[in-house]
Amino acid sequence: MRFGFLLARNFTLSPLSLFLDTLRLAGDDDDRSRRGKFDWQIIGERGLPIRSSCGVELLPTRQITDPQEYDNIVVVGGLLNGTQYLSGEKEAFLRRAAQRDVPLTALCTGSFVLAHYGLLDNYRACVSWFHVKEFRNAFPHVRAHADTLFSIDGNRSTCAGGAGAADLASYFASKHAGGKAAEKAAKILVLDRIRTGRDAQPNGELFPKAKSRHIRRALLLMESNLQEKITVTEIASKLGISRRQLERLFATEIQTGPVAAYLALRLHYARTLLGTSDLQISEIAYRCGFPNAGHFSRVYRQHAGVAPSESRRA
């Protein structure tokens, strides 16, 4: 299987390294860095180094040619400062790949790159919990979520970044080289286990006691749906358990119910927006899933002890 890598400006180095090393170790019989079942090239303009976000620079190994030379085009995202997108030649190459139905993969904020060019419209896409709100505001036509480590939807693959890149590479390794090859790569990389597309992203900012996969995924589903709320029954259904089971897990693990936890997440986000943005109170209420500013103000005062406007001044 041949992978072609497109690196955005100021790309993040760790997802690229973990993805490549997983393929390298899974595709070789030993540990000699030979290209066995997998091959890869870094695609770019000849002689022009590509700078990573940490300052390390890489030179392309293959010029921009026909995207059908590859079985998968992988876009590695970079810093979200408005300059993470691709050069004109790389953009044209990526669009040709999409037109010819070459599968596309996004690592880390590579999902922002694909979405910017309209290549994730109507697809389900995995985004880091840290960026999902920003992503959903910018790209409403993408079905973004942050409740798992990676996502496969047709010929689009996306992952949250970081170590999740190794998990996504393990998916490809298992599919094309077998489970034992993927397990070997994970062991050599000293990874505890191969995590699947059902595993939740690690985020314990508001509920640090949340440890089980069901609770963490439920919380991430809530965080991914602050503006357009989903019901607790819908969350339980997505997790494959009953509402009663979910409520018992919440009570046992974080000593609160899912409805109360959902409200706490919405109020926490509202507090963040009050302190870091100049959005009007009505807009903050809307973004946090409240029907109007009056209802939001009453609920916020009830839980925080002060009105939203007072919280902002403080």
Secondary structure, 3 states (H helix, E strand, C coil): CEEEEEECCCECHHHHHHHHHHHHHHHCCCCCCCCCCCEEEEECCCCCCEEECCCCEECCCECCCCHHHCCEEEEECECCCCCCCCCHHHHHHHHHHHHCCCCEEEECCHHHHHHHCCCCCCCEEECCCCCHHHHHHHCCCCEEECCCCEEEECCEEEECCCCHHHHHHHHHHHHHHCHHHHHHHHHHCCCCCCCCCCCCCCCCCCCCCCCCHHHHHHHHHHHHCCCCCCCHHHHHHHHCCCHHHHHHHHHHHHCCCHHHHHHHHHHHHHHHHHHHCCCCHHHHHHHCCCCCHHHHHHHHHHHHCCCHHHHHHC
